[in-house]
Amino acid sequence: MLKIRPHHLFCLLGFKGSGYSRAFVENMSRISTTIKKGLDLDIELVKGPDDICKVCPYLSGETCAKKT
């Protein structure tokens, strides 16, 4: 099961292969490709960090530490 924050669904629509770090881009690319294949995939919408956040350099525990 893929865990995704709702706003990341919009991020995936516009994803062009750039991001915060190489690990983040690779992870986001893998998730984007998986979703676009249209396979029978279970997606759980979550409030906290998701499968995209797990390699983000701004993730601090269960919180995003990026200053906006």
MIPATI-763516 format. One record per residue (C-alpha): residue number from 1; residue in one letter; x, y, z. Coordinates in pm, 1 decimal, m for minus. Layout:
MIPATI-763516
 num residuo       px       py       pz
 NUM       A        X        Y        Z
...
***
This chain:
MIPATI-763516
 num residuo       px       py       pz
   1       M      0.0      0.0      0.0
   2       L    125.3    343.4    m95.3
   3       K     79.8    616.6    165.9
   4       I     33.1    963.7     16.9
   5       R    m51.6   1304.8    162.4
   6       P   m337.5   1456.7    m38.6
   7       H   m134.3   1755.4   m160.9
   8       H    130.6   1521.0   m300.7
   9       L   m122.1   1400.6   m557.9
  10       F    m99.5   1750.4   m709.3
  11       C    279.4   1752.7   m677.6
  12       L    294.8   1426.6   m873.9
  13       L     94.4   1580.2  m1160.0
  14       G    358.3   1847.3  m1216.0
  15       F    669.3   1651.0  m1121.9
  16       K    952.4   1712.9  m1370.6
  17       G   1241.0   1524.1  m1209.6
  18       S   1380.1   1783.5   m973.6
  19       G   1357.7   1823.0   m599.9
  20       Y   1539.5   1866.1   m275.8
  21       S   1799.6   1592.6   m313.0
  22       R   1898.9   1306.5   m541.0
  23       A   1736.1   1053.8   m305.8
  24       F   1414.8   1259.9   m303.4
  25       V   1405.1   1281.6   m685.2
  26       E   1469.5    908.1   m724.7
  27       N   1196.6    822.7   m473.3
  28       M    946.7   1065.6   m626.4
  29       S   1024.6    931.2   m976.3
  30       R    968.5    573.6   m861.7
  31       I    635.9    659.8   m698.0
  32       S    523.1    868.1   m997.1
  33       T    606.5    587.0  m1239.6
  34       T    426.5    332.1  m1023.3
  35       I    108.6    541.6  m1010.3
  36       K    116.4    626.9  m1382.1
  37       K    136.7    258.6  m1475.4
  38       G   m226.1    239.5  m1363.4
  39       L   m179.9    m89.4  m1185.9
  40       D   m422.5   m212.6   m924.6
  41       L   m260.0    m10.2   m648.0
  42       D   m395.7     63.8   m303.5
  43       I   m332.4    422.4   m193.8
  44       E   m396.4    541.5    159.0
  45       L   m432.8    916.2    210.5
  46       V   m248.2   1017.8    526.1
  47       K   m217.1   1334.5    731.2
  48       G    147.5   1303.7    834.9
  49       P    465.6   1207.7    649.6
  50       D    405.7    972.1    358.6
  51       D    611.9    755.6    124.4
  52       I    730.3   1066.9    m60.6
  53       C    833.9   1247.1    259.2
  54       K   1038.4    956.8    393.3
  55       V   1353.2   1064.8    204.4
  56       C   1295.3   1441.4    214.1
  57       P   1586.7   1627.1    377.1
  58       Y   1336.8   1852.0    557.5
  59       L   1164.1   1565.1    739.4
  60       S   1232.4   1588.1   1110.3
  61       G   1065.5   1298.6   1287.5
  62       E    698.2   1333.3   1198.8
  63       T    724.4   1703.2   1103.0
  64       C    827.4   1901.3    798.1
  65       A   1102.4   2142.4    906.6
  66       K   1104.6   2343.4    581.9
  67       K   1048.3   2712.8    638.3
  68       T    802.0   2852.7    384.1
***
